[in-house]
Amino acid sequence: MTRIGLLSDTHGFLDKAYFDFFKDVDEIWHAGDFGDLTVADSIENFKPLRAVYGNVDGYDIRIRYPEHQKFRIEGISVWITHIGGYPGKYAPQVKPEIYHNPPKIFISGHSHILKVINDKNLGLLHINPGAAGNRGIHKVKTIIKFEIDGINVQNMQVFEKDRNHKL
């Protein structure tokens, strides 16, 4: 079993409470828009990190992380990208491949909207962790953790915090 922490759209902000929520995960996945390399460094110093760059990320982040991460973990194929859309509205740049070769888990960020959707047509689980940072349209910061056990995705938990809450 592998325990995963998932976040996106930090936009240069990393709440201290996230480290507590992620204390028992094995890896952290970031679906783009770090906003600042210090965010990536902080996560990498805490847990192993798999990540992609987002549309606001500069060259320093783009040379470290790819636009797409595709890999297998346990018995599951995973695809992480920043701008990917969601079931029924996949982004044009992912649509041909996702229909031809769908992963078991498809993760994207960008929208700042928390979504966990089973795409029954493609047999995949779409996850967008929402936005973890303080910039954007969202009023609540969200991150997710879950477990992968063989081919099962289980025990998903969402952390929410009002964006205006002061530490």
N, CA, C and O of each residue as an XYZ file, in Angstrom:
668
protein
N       0.843     -1.185      0.000
C       0.000      0.000      0.000
C       0.889      1.248      0.000
O       1.897      1.323      0.702
N       0.475      2.223     -0.814
C       1.193      3.490     -0.906
C       0.224      4.614     -0.561
O      -0.875      4.691     -1.110
N       0.643      5.480      0.351
C      -0.181      6.614      0.768
C       0.283      7.868      0.031
O       1.469      8.195      0.019
N      -0.680      8.566     -0.588
C      -0.388      9.696     -1.457
C      -0.990     10.972     -0.888
O      -2.134     10.978     -0.432
N      -0.217     12.048     -0.916
C      -0.718     13.394     -0.655
C      -0.795     14.115     -1.987
O       0.130     14.010     -2.793
N      -1.866     14.841     -2.240
C      -2.076     15.495     -3.534
C      -2.495     16.946     -3.341
O      -3.404     17.251     -2.569
N      -1.809     17.837     -4.063
C      -2.177     19.238     -4.039
C      -1.854     19.884     -5.374
O      -1.177     19.298     -6.218
N      -2.344     21.090     -5.550
C      -2.140     21.825     -6.793
C      -2.330     23.312     -6.518
O      -2.874     23.707     -5.487
N      -1.876     24.111     -7.447
C      -2.145     25.549     -7.428
C      -1.788     26.207     -6.093
O      -2.607     26.886     -5.474
N      -0.554     25.986     -5.675
C      -0.066     26.618     -4.455
C       0.256     28.095     -4.691
O       0.169     28.902     -3.766
N       0.616     28.443     -5.892
C       0.871     29.848     -6.265
C       1.782     30.553     -5.262
O       1.513     31.681     -4.848
N       2.868     29.869     -4.874
C       3.856     30.477     -3.999
C       3.542     30.401     -2.511
O       4.258     30.985     -1.698
N       2.479     29.688     -2.145
C       2.064     29.600     -0.741
C       1.939     28.145     -0.324
O       1.333     27.336     -1.027
N       2.517     27.817      0.828
C       2.431     26.462      1.357
C       2.077     26.557      2.840
O       2.919     26.909      3.666
N       0.843     26.246      3.164
C       0.339     26.338      4.534
C       1.054     25.317      5.418
O       1.227     24.166      5.019
N       1.463     25.724      6.593
C       2.146     24.821      7.535
C       1.259     23.634      7.914
O       1.767     22.553      8.212
N      -0.047     23.825      7.903
C      -0.980     22.756      8.271
C      -0.930     21.589      7.285
O      -1.296     20.470      7.643
N      -0.484     21.830      6.052
C      -0.410     20.757      5.058
C       0.587     19.677      5.480
O       0.379     18.492      5.222
N       1.657     20.096      6.124
C       2.673     19.134      6.552
C       2.106     18.182      7.608
O       2.440     16.997      7.621
N       1.274     18.686      8.467
C       0.602     17.834      9.452
C      -0.331     16.841      8.767
O      -0.321     15.651      9.082
N      -1.135     17.334      7.830
C      -2.081     16.481      7.116
C      -1.354     15.396      6.326
O      -1.845     14.273      6.214
N      -0.185     15.730      5.779
C       0.580     14.801      4.955
C       1.637     14.018      5.738
O       2.453     13.333      5.122
N       1.651     14.093      7.048
C       2.737     13.481      7.824
C       2.879     11.980      7.610
O       3.982     11.443      7.713
N       1.759     11.287      7.309
C       1.817      9.840      7.160
C       1.809      9.362      5.710
O       1.675      8.163      5.467
N       1.949     10.271      4.739
C       1.961      9.834      3.341
C       3.365      9.379      2.938
O       4.359      9.757      3.557
N       3.419      8.561      1.889
C       4.701      8.084      1.368
C       5.265      9.012      0.290
O       6.479      9.166      0.161
N       4.362      9.630     -0.483
C       4.748     10.533     -1.568
C       3.767     11.689     -1.607
O       2.629     11.575     -1.153
N       4.229     12.804     -2.158
C       3.345     13.931     -2.429
C       3.377     14.189     -3.930
O       4.441     14.193     -4.549
N       2.198     14.404     -4.505
C       2.064     14.729     -5.918
C       1.524     16.146     -6.027
O       0.570     16.510     -5.340
N       2.146     16.953     -6.904
C       1.732     18.343     -7.117
C       1.336     18.496     -8.578
O       2.132     18.221     -9.476
N       0.098     18.938     -8.812
C      -0.441     19.042    -10.174
C      -0.270     20.431    -10.787
O      -1.136     20.894    -11.528
N       0.836     21.089    -10.481
C       1.211     22.311    -11.178
C       0.780     23.617    -10.546
O      -0.055     23.664     -9.642
N       1.391     24.685    -11.064
C       1.276     26.042    -10.529
C       1.847     26.130     -9.116
O       1.172     26.538     -8.171
N       3.118     25.731     -9.004
C       3.861     25.933     -7.758
C       3.905     27.424     -7.435
O       3.654     27.849     -6.307
N       4.235     28.207     -8.476
C       4.336     29.645     -8.296
C       5.692     30.094     -7.787
O       6.071     31.253     -7.953
N       6.417     29.185     -7.172
C       7.699     29.549     -6.572
C       8.478     28.262     -6.311
O       7.919     27.283     -5.818
N       9.750     28.266     -6.637
C      10.575     27.080     -6.450
C      10.753     26.721     -4.973
O      11.014     25.561     -4.653
N      10.617     27.685     -4.079
C      10.754     27.375     -2.651
C       9.640     26.442     -2.182
O       9.841     25.664     -1.250
N       8.464     26.509     -2.819
C       7.373     25.589     -2.490
C       7.800     24.156     -2.831
O       7.647     23.244     -2.018
N       8.333     23.972     -4.033
C       8.798     22.639     -4.453
C       9.906     22.142     -3.529
O       9.897     20.983     -3.116
N      10.843     23.002     -3.208
C      11.954     22.614     -2.335
C      11.455     22.204     -0.947
O      11.943     21.229     -0.375
N      10.500     22.933     -0.414
C       9.946     22.606      0.910
C       9.286     21.235      0.905
O       9.454     20.453      1.840
N       8.532     20.948     -0.159
C       7.872     19.643     -0.253
C       8.913     18.542     -0.420
O       8.830     17.506      0.239
N       9.893     18.761     -1.297
C      10.932     17.747     -1.540
C      11.758     17.465     -0.291
O      12.227     16.343     -0.103
N      11.941     18.459      0.556
C      12.677     18.260      1.801
C      11.852     17.500      2.842
O      12.394     17.005      3.830
N      10.544     17.413      2.613
C       9.632     16.750      3.541
C       9.317     15.313      3.133
O       9.388     14.401      3.957
N       8.968     15.111      1.858
C       8.584     13.796      1.323
C       9.005     13.713     -0.142
O       9.230     14.746     -0.773
N       9.116     12.502     -0.696
C       9.362     12.374     -2.133
C       8.231     13.062     -2.924
O       7.056     12.958     -2.569
N       8.611     13.755     -3.987
C       7.665     14.558     -4.758
C       7.641     14.132     -6.217
O       8.687     13.963     -6.844
N       6.436     13.960     -6.749
C       6.207     13.813     -8.190
C       5.386     15.032     -8.578
O       4.407     15.361     -7.907
N       5.775     15.703     -9.656
C       5.113     16.966     -9.971
C       5.166     17.285    -11.455
O       5.949     16.716    -12.215
N       4.305     18.216    -11.837
C       4.300     18.787    -13.180
C       4.292     20.301    -13.032
O       3.914     20.833    -11.989
N       4.715     20.988    -14.090
C       4.633     22.445    -14.041
C       3.248     22.896    -14.499
O       2.547     22.180    -15.213
N       2.877     24.090    -14.072
C       1.610     24.687    -14.476
C       1.834     25.932    -15.314
O       2.973     26.329    -15.561
N       0.766     26.531    -15.740
C       0.857     27.673    -16.651
C       1.473     28.918    -16.016
O       1.965     29.775    -16.751
N       1.472     29.062    -14.691
C       2.102     30.236    -14.076
C       3.568     29.986    -13.705
O       4.265     30.912    -13.291
N       4.034     28.758    -13.847
C       5.385     28.424    -13.415
C       6.432     28.897    -14.420
O       6.256     28.799    -15.634
N       7.515     29.409    -13.871
C       8.603     29.918    -14.690
C       9.569     28.831    -15.133
O       9.378     27.644    -14.867
N      10.598     29.276    -15.808
C      11.604     28.383    -16.377
C      12.261     27.514    -15.314
O      12.541     26.340    -15.557
N      12.510     28.089    -14.123
C      13.183     27.334    -13.063
C      12.392     26.086    -12.661
O      12.982     25.057    -12.328
N      11.087     26.173    -12.692
C      10.244     25.022    -12.364
C      10.078     24.121    -13.579
O      10.057     22.897    -13.449
N       9.961     24.718    -14.751
C       9.761     23.941    -15.982
C      10.964     23.074    -16.346
O      10.800     22.038    -16.991
N      12.149     23.472    -15.950
C      13.305     22.614    -16.239
C      13.424     21.467    -15.233
O      14.100     20.473    -15.497
N      12.778     21.606    -14.101
C      12.827     20.555    -13.084
C      11.700     19.531    -13.245
O      11.897     18.341    -12.996
N      10.523     19.996    -13.661
C       9.342     19.132    -13.743
C       8.758     19.164    -15.156
O       8.793     20.203    -15.816
N       8.224     18.042    -15.621
C       7.648     17.993    -16.974
C       6.210     18.543    -17.001
O       5.617     18.836    -15.963
N       5.685     18.668    -18.202
C       4.288     19.066    -18.370
C       3.351     17.916    -18.001
O       2.256     18.134    -17.481
N       3.794     16.699    -18.274
C       3.006     15.497    -17.985
C       3.862     14.503    -17.212
O       5.034     14.303    -17.530
N       3.275     13.888    -16.203
C       3.904     12.764    -15.499
C       3.014     11.556    -15.752
O       1.832     11.562    -15.406
N       3.582     10.531    -16.351
C       2.868      9.270    -16.553
C       3.715      8.163    -15.942
O       4.895      8.017    -16.258
N       3.093      7.392    -15.067
C       3.840      6.352    -14.362
C       2.880      5.300    -13.832
O       1.661      5.467    -13.859
N       3.468      4.209    -13.351
C       2.695      3.152    -12.688
C       3.116      3.125    -11.229
O       4.292      3.277    -10.898
N       2.144      2.930    -10.378
C       2.405      2.780     -8.955
C       1.478      1.672     -8.457
O       0.278      1.672     -8.728
N       2.065      0.732     -7.726
C       1.331     -0.479     -7.369
C       0.822     -1.083     -8.679
O       1.631     -1.336     -9.572
N      -0.465     -1.320     -8.831
C      -0.998     -1.878    -10.075
C      -1.753     -0.868    -10.915
O      -2.575     -1.246    -11.750
N      -1.484      0.417    -10.705
C      -2.296      1.474    -11.316
C      -1.454      2.389    -12.203
O      -0.334      2.760    -11.853
N      -2.019      2.745    -13.362
C      -1.400      3.751    -14.213
C      -1.943      5.122    -13.815
O      -3.135      5.284    -13.550
N      -1.039      6.106    -13.780
C      -1.379      7.457    -13.342
C      -0.883      8.451    -14.383
O       0.200      8.292    -14.944
N      -1.680      9.466    -14.630
C      -1.286     10.582    -15.497
C      -1.602     11.860    -14.734
O      -2.747     12.102    -14.352
N      -0.563     12.683    -14.514
C      -0.722     13.985    -13.877
C      -0.361     15.056    -14.890
O       0.682     14.972    -15.538
N      -1.203     16.051    -15.032
C      -0.921     17.218    -15.864
C      -1.656     18.400    -15.251
O      -2.601     18.208    -14.485
N      -1.244     19.599    -15.569
C      -1.892     20.750    -14.939
C      -3.238     21.080    -15.590
O      -4.256     21.177    -14.905
N      -3.236     21.248    -16.897
C      -4.470     21.593    -17.607
C      -4.957     20.358    -18.342
O      -4.476     20.042    -19.430
N      -5.910     19.664    -17.744
C      -6.379     18.410    -18.322
C      -7.878     18.324    -18.502
O      -8.374     17.419    -19.173
N      -8.609     19.263    -17.906
C     -10.059     19.179    -17.968
C     -10.573     18.091    -17.055
O      -9.919     17.708    -16.085
N     -11.765     17.593    -17.385
C     -12.416     16.590    -16.548
C     -13.388     15.800    -17.415
O     -13.642     16.186    -18.556
N     -13.937     14.705    -16.901
C     -14.812     13.862    -17.718
C     -15.895     14.669    -18.443
O     -16.609     15.480    -17.853
N     -15.978     14.409    -19.738
C     -16.915     15.120    -20.583
C     -16.378     16.423    -21.135
O     -16.927     16.967    -22.093
N     -15.299     16.932    -20.536
C     -14.699     18.198    -20.978
C     -13.178     18.137    -20.851
O     -12.560     19.042    -20.289
N     -12.586     17.075    -21.371
C     -11.131     16.974    -21.329
C     -10.513     18.042    -22.218
O     -11.073     18.400    -23.255
N      -9.357     18.547    -21.807
C      -8.648     19.579    -22.568
C      -8.206     19.016    -23.918
O      -7.856     17.840    -24.013
N      -8.219     19.848    -24.963
C      -7.856     19.380    -26.310
C      -6.495     18.688    -26.372
O      -6.330     17.734    -27.133
N      -5.520     19.145    -25.590
C      -4.178     18.568    -25.660
C      -4.085     17.177    -25.042
O      -3.117     16.463    -25.305
N      -5.064     16.766    -24.224
C      -5.031     15.420    -23.641
C      -6.090     14.502    -24.236
O      -5.994     13.280    -24.125
N      -7.085     15.084    -24.858
C      -8.245     14.310    -25.314
C      -7.895     13.118    -26.197
O      -8.373     12.019    -25.917
N      -7.086     13.271    -27.254
C      -6.828     12.096    -28.097
C      -6.198     10.931    -27.332
O      -6.602      9.780    -27.502
N      -5.211     11.235    -26.493
C      -4.521     10.153    -25.791
C      -5.356      9.561    -24.664
O      -5.308      8.354    -24.427
N      -6.116     10.391    -23.971
C      -6.903      9.858    -22.860
C      -7.988      8.912    -23.362
O      -8.346      7.955    -22.676
N      -8.514      9.178    -24.565
C      -9.515      8.267    -25.131
C      -8.867      7.015    -25.721
O      -9.467      5.940    -25.729
N      -7.633      7.164    -26.216
C      -6.936      6.020    -26.819
C      -6.309      5.105    -25.757
O      -6.321      3.882    -25.898
N      -5.764      5.708    -24.698
C      -5.036      4.946    -23.688
C      -5.295      5.544    -22.299
O      -4.394      6.154    -21.723
N      -6.499      5.383    -21.754
C      -6.815      6.033    -20.475
C      -6.045      5.430    -19.300
O      -5.883      4.213    -19.216
N      -5.569      6.295    -18.390
C      -4.956      5.788    -17.165
C      -6.043      5.371    -16.180
O      -7.223      5.637    -16.407
N      -5.657      4.732    -15.110
C      -6.611      4.394    -14.043
C      -6.941      5.649    -13.210
O      -8.074      5.832    -12.765
N      -5.927      6.506    -13.012
C      -6.120      7.768    -12.302
C      -5.628      8.896    -13.201
O      -4.504      8.851    -13.701
N      -6.463      9.898    -13.406
C      -6.096     11.092    -14.178
C      -6.221     12.298    -13.250
O      -7.300     12.596    -12.737
N      -5.095     12.985    -13.045
C      -5.044     14.103    -12.107
C      -4.711     15.379    -12.864
O      -3.783     15.421    -13.672
N      -5.485     16.412    -12.585
C      -5.177     17.732    -13.129
C      -5.456     18.786    -12.067
O      -6.108     18.516    -11.059
N      -4.959     19.974    -12.306
C      -5.197     21.117    -11.428
C      -5.883     22.211    -12.221
O      -6.846     21.956    -12.945
N      -5.388     23.421    -12.084
C      -5.747     24.590    -12.893
C      -7.084     25.235    -12.554
O      -7.145     26.460    -12.458
N      -8.142     24.483    -12.372
C      -9.475     25.079    -12.207
C      -9.700     25.682    -10.823
O     -10.604     26.500    -10.649
N      -8.894     25.292     -9.840
C      -9.061     25.681     -8.439
C     -10.348     25.106     -7.846
O     -10.809     25.558     -6.798
N     -10.917     24.122     -8.512
C     -12.171     23.508     -8.062
C     -11.912     22.044     -7.716
O     -11.486     21.265     -8.569
N     -12.167     21.676     -6.475
C     -12.019     20.298     -6.031
C     -13.018     19.415     -6.767
O     -14.222     19.670     -6.742
N     -12.506     18.369     -7.428
C     -13.372     17.424     -8.134
C     -12.795     16.025     -7.999
O     -11.594     15.816     -8.172
N     -13.653     15.079     -7.693
C     -13.306     13.663     -7.736
C     -14.454     13.002     -8.491
O     -15.574     12.912     -7.988
N     -14.158     12.540     -9.708
C     -15.208     12.049    -10.600
C     -14.799     10.716    -11.205
O     -13.698     10.584    -11.739
N     -15.676      9.738    -11.123
C     -15.466      8.483    -11.849
C     -15.919      8.692    -13.287
O     -17.078      9.026    -13.535
N     -15.011      8.497    -14.230
C     -15.381      8.533    -15.643
C     -15.716      7.097    -16.034
O     -14.827      6.306    -16.349
N     -16.980      6.776    -16.011
C     -17.417      5.408    -16.287
C     -17.158      5.012    -17.731
O     -16.928      3.836    -18.015
N     -17.192      5.972    -18.648
C     -16.925      5.662    -20.061
C     -15.505      5.197    -20.289
O     -15.265      4.296    -21.093
N     -14.549      5.810    -19.581
C     -13.137      5.463    -19.770
C     -12.597      4.575    -18.656
O     -11.463      4.105    -18.747
N     -13.370      4.338    -17.623
C     -12.917      3.493    -16.525
C     -11.785      4.100    -15.730
O     -10.886      3.392    -15.278
N     -11.826      5.418    -15.557
C     -10.766      6.085    -14.807
C     -11.352      6.934    -13.696
O     -12.536      7.269    -13.708
N     -10.510      7.276    -12.739
C     -10.862      8.179    -11.662
C     -10.170      9.496    -11.934
O      -8.942      9.557    -12.001
N     -10.953     10.552    -12.089
C     -10.393     11.892    -12.276
C     -10.341     12.585    -10.921
O     -11.324     12.593    -10.180
N      -9.177     13.171    -10.600
C      -9.026     13.912     -9.349
C      -8.418     15.279     -9.646
O      -7.373     15.380    -10.288
N      -9.078     16.316     -9.175
C      -8.511     17.660     -9.144
C      -8.562     18.073     -7.676
O      -9.648     18.194     -7.110
N      -7.391     18.294     -7.046
C      -7.392     18.590     -5.619
C      -7.844     20.004     -5.256
O      -7.835     20.371     -4.081
N      -8.237     20.796     -6.247
C      -8.601     22.183     -5.976
C      -7.341     23.019     -5.854
O      -6.325     22.701     -6.472
N      -7.392     24.071     -5.075
C      -6.247     24.982     -4.948
C      -5.775     25.042     -3.505
O      -6.577     25.175     -2.580
N      -4.464     24.942     -3.325
C      -3.877     24.966     -1.989
C      -3.337     26.341     -1.614
O      -2.995     26.580     -0.456
N      -3.258     27.236     -2.579
C      -2.684     28.554     -2.332
C      -3.707     29.609     -1.994
O      -4.893     29.324     -1.828
N      -3.223     30.846     -1.895
C      -4.080     31.972     -1.529
C      -4.497     32.829     -2.718
O      -5.194     33.826     -2.531
N      -4.095     32.475     -3.921
C      -4.453     33.268     -5.100
C      -5.458     32.518     -5.951
O      -5.344     31.307     -6.140
N      -6.448     33.245     -6.465
C      -7.412     32.633     -7.364
C      -8.845     32.832     -6.893
O      -9.112     33.561     -5.938
N      -9.752     32.168     -7.586
C     -11.183     32.362     -7.346
C     -11.715     31.604     -6.134
O     -12.792     31.923     -5.631
N     -10.986     30.622     -5.669
C     -11.468     29.767     -4.583
C     -11.523     30.519     -3.247
O     -10.731     31.427     -2.992
N     -12.458     30.124     -2.425
C     -12.600     30.705     -1.080
C     -12.028     29.766     -0.014
O     -11.696     30.185      1.094
N     -11.921     28.472     -0.385
C     -11.430     27.457      0.539
C     -10.237     26.750     -0.103
O     -10.306     26.309     -1.251
N      -9.145     26.650      0.654
C      -7.973     25.909      0.197
C      -8.236     24.431      0.436
O      -8.746     24.047      1.488
N      -7.884     23.596     -0.552
C      -8.129     22.162     -0.426
C      -6.917     21.359     -0.864
O      -6.210     21.737     -1.798
N      -6.686     20.253     -0.181
C      -5.701     19.242     -0.559
C      -6.322     17.881     -0.248
O      -7.325     17.798      0.460
N      -5.725     16.825     -0.775
C      -6.296     15.483     -0.656
C      -5.200     14.498     -0.261
O      -4.031     14.692     -0.593
N      -5.585     13.449      0.447
C      -4.706     12.294      0.592
C      -5.550     11.038      0.409
O      -6.748     11.018      0.693
N      -4.879      9.985     -0.078
C      -5.564      8.716     -0.336
C      -4.536      7.606     -0.361
O      -3.330      7.847     -0.311
N      -5.037      6.386     -0.440
C      -4.162      5.215     -0.497
C      -4.381      4.463     -1.799
O      -5.490      4.406     -2.329
N      -3.307      3.893     -2.294
C      -3.375      2.969     -3.421
C      -2.920      1.625     -2.884
O      -1.794      1.478     -2.409
N      -3.806      0.653     -2.966
C      -3.513     -0.694     -2.484
C      -3.749     -1.654     -3.644
O      -4.884     -2.039     -3.923
N      -2.672     -2.033     -4.311
C      -2.806     -2.868     -5.511
C      -3.463     -2.076     -6.621
O      -2.863     -1.157     -7.179
N      -4.707     -2.434     -6.944
C      -5.443     -1.689     -7.972
C      -6.571     -0.853     -7.368
O      -7.397     -0.300     -8.095
N      -6.602     -0.765     -6.055
C      -7.681     -0.034     -5.376
C      -7.215      1.331     -4.894
O      -6.135      1.472     -4.319
N      -8.050      2.331     -5.139
C      -7.858      3.668     -4.589
C      -8.859      3.776     -3.444
O     -10.058      3.575     -3.636
N      -8.359      4.094     -2.251
C      -9.223      4.016     -1.074
C      -8.857      5.067     -0.032
O      -7.821      5.727     -0.121
N      -9.731      5.201      0.949
C      -9.513      6.069      2.112
C      -9.145      7.504      1.743
O      -8.226      8.087      2.318
N      -9.875      8.065      0.775
C      -9.618      9.439      0.368
C     -10.126     10.398      1.435
O     -11.241     10.266      1.940
N      -9.275     11.368      1.761
C      -9.617     12.399      2.736
C      -9.303     13.765      2.150
O      -8.307     13.936      1.446
N     -10.159     14.735      2.445
C      -9.976     16.099      1.962
C      -9.695     17.005      3.154
O     -10.372     16.936      4.180
N      -8.687     17.854      3.000
C      -8.382     18.888      3.987
C      -8.886     20.202      3.409
O      -8.580     20.541      2.266
N      -9.657     20.939      4.196
C     -10.176     22.229      3.769
C      -9.796     23.286      4.793
O      -9.789     23.029      5.997
N      -9.482     24.474      4.303
C      -9.189     25.587      5.194
C      -9.626     26.879      4.518
O      -9.302     27.121      3.355
N     -10.350     27.692      5.237
C     -10.787     28.978      4.711
C      -9.551     29.769      4.287
O      -8.566     29.843      5.022
N      -9.617     30.349      3.109
C      -8.474     31.077      2.575
C      -8.096     32.270      3.417
O      -6.934     32.677      3.417
N      -9.035     32.838      4.128
C      -8.754     34.038      4.931
C      -8.319     33.717      6.355
O      -8.012     34.621      7.132
N      -8.292     32.409      6.702
C      -7.890     32.013      8.051
C      -6.424     32.374      8.278
O      -5.564     32.057      7.456
N      -6.153     33.024      9.372
C      -4.774     33.398      9.717
C      -4.180     32.333     10.623
O      -4.862     31.795     11.495
N      -2.896     32.030     10.411
C      -2.212     31.053     11.255
C      -1.851     31.666     12.599
O      -1.267     30.992     13.448
